[in-house]
Amino acid sequence: MSAGKRRTANDISAYGSHVMQYGDVGLSKDNLFVYMGTNPANENYTFVDENSLRPRSKAVNQRDADLVHFWEKYRKAPEGSVRKVEAQKQFHEAMSHRMHIDNSINFIGKLLFGIERGPEVLNSIRPAGQPLVDDWACLKTLVRTFERHCGSVSQYGMKHMRSIANICSAGIRVEQMDEASAQACPSPPSGPWSSLKNGFSA
């Protein structure tokens, strides 16, 4: 394991993501699992260290690229400038969207399965080599149901696909997901990050 991956894997944060690798990657069983939608029981880690948005290595997680971009725009803009205010606004909107998605999914889990069992169901990991979900149509339908009430999952929200897949595997019907999503998100979220043009497509 490289030093960058080791550092990333040791820093569990609320943002939760996988280390991403781009360029030529040799085909291996694990790489094929990721490509084909199976779950090699990887945990979600990120490079973000507590309150710092400074990456520890040059590898930037795709889900965090927007935050790093807005943070760098903010950091480099002259004090008191319109550019600094706009970058700060973009950063806050992205963070608010992330919190909204996380809180909504967690609340839906509690509504569907109870306060104690909800997190257990959402965070369960299937054995290595099994697909993320047995019924892909269910996953697609439940994600669209969630988005109709709570806004786009966006690139960041893709980290919750396992949770929604687990909801499918637990036998939750679309009507139940619709009701829980409506309770979790009683009014449609506003802002560019919640637009369904950024939503899930399959």
N, C-alpha and C positions, 0 to 999 in steps of 0.2 A: 504494500500500500504506500502511495507517495505521501510525502510530508503534508502536502496540501489537503489530500483526501483524509489523512489521519487527523489533521487539525479540524477539518469540517465535521468529521464523524464524532469528534469529542465534544462538540458544542451544540447541544440540543437547545433549540429556542422555540418560541411560540410560532415563528413563521413557518417552520417545517418545510424542507425541500430536499431534493436529491442533488448530489454533485453532478454536474452535466459535463460531458466531454464531447467536443466537436472535432471534425476532421476525420482522418482515416482511423477507423477503429476495427481491429481484427474481429471476425465473427467468432463468438463463443456462445456457449449455452446460455449464459446469463444475458448477453446482449440480445440474443434471439427472444428470450423470455420477455424482455422489456419491449422489444419491437412488436411482438405478437400479442401483448396484453396479458401476459401471465405475471404472477406475483412471486418473485424470489425472496419474499419476506424481508425486503429492505425497509428500514425505518426512514422517517423523514427528517433530514438534517439540513442545516443551512450554514452559510459562512457568517451570518450576522452574529456578532458577539455582544450579547446583552443589549446595551443602548447604543452601540456603535454601528454605523452603517458602512464603515470602511472595510472592504474585503481584505482578508488575511492573505490571499493569494490572487493571482491574476484571473483565476477561474471564477466567473460570476454566474450564479444560478440564473437560469432564464426567467424564473418567476420573480426574482429580485432585481432584474435589470432595470425595470422602470423606476424603482425606488432609488437605485444608485444614480441613474440619469438625473432625476429631479434633485437629488441631494447635491450632486456635483454642480448642477446649474445654480442652485441656491448658494453653494459655497463660493463659487467663482464670480457671482454677480456683485457689482459694487453696492456697498451699503446704501440703503435708502432709494435704490433704483426700482423702476417698474419691473425690470427683469427679476430682481430678487423677490419682490412681492408675488409675482406670477409663479415663480418656481416654488415658493413656499406654499402657495395655494394648491398647486398640482401635487406636491408631496403630501399635504394634509388630505386631499381628496383620495389619493391612492391608499393612504393608511386607513382612512375612514371606511373605504370599501372593503379592505381586508378584514377589519374588525367586524363589519357588518356580516360578511360571508361566514366568518368563523363563529360568531355568536348565533347566527341564524341556524346553521347546521347543528350546532350543539343543542340549541333549544328544541329543534325538530326532533332530535334523538331523544331528548327527555320527554317530549310530548308523546312520542310513539311508544317508548319502552320504559318510561319511568326515570326518576332522578338518578337512581343507583345503577340501573341496568343500561340506560342510554349510552353513557360513555363506553361501557364495555362492548356493546354491540357495534358502535361506530368505529371503534379502534381495533377491533379484532382483525387478525391477519390470517389469511388462509395458508395452508401449507405450501411450501415452495413447489413450483411447477404447476399448480392449479391456476386456472384462469381467474381473473379478477372477479368475474361474476359468471354464473351459468346462463343467465337470461339477459343478453345484451339489449334486447328490445325494452325490457323493463328498466334497465339503467338509463337508456336514452329518454324514455318517457318520464321517469322520475326527475331527471335533471331538468327537462323542459318544464315540468310542473313546478319545481323549485324556482326556476328562473322567471316564470310567469308572475310569481308573487314577490320574489326577493331580488330580482334583477340578475344581470349576467354573472355567471360564476367567474368569467374572465380567465386569463392564464393562471393567475394566482389560485383561484378556486379549484383548479384541476386537482390540487392536492387532496381535495375532499371526495374524489371519485371513489376511493375505497370505501368511505363512509356511506355514500349513496348506494354503492354496490352491496354493502352489507345490509342496508335497508331492504333492497330487493331480495337478497338471500333469506332474510327473516320472514318473507312472505307478505310484506306490506303492499297493499293494493294502491292504485293511483288515487282513488277517492280518499284514502287515509292520508296519503302524502299531500294531496291538495288541501285538505282541511288543516293539517299540521303546518304547512307552509303559509297558509292564510293567517293562522294564529301567530306564527313567528314574525311575519312581515305584514302587519295590517294595512300599511300604506306603502305604495311602490317607492323604492328609493330613488333619489334624484342624483344627478351628476353624471359626468361622462363615463365613469367606471361601471355604472349600473346599466348602461345601455345594452339592450339585447343584441346589438350589432357586434358586441364583443363576446357573445354567448357561446354556448357549447354547440358544436355541429358534428354530426356523425352520419 
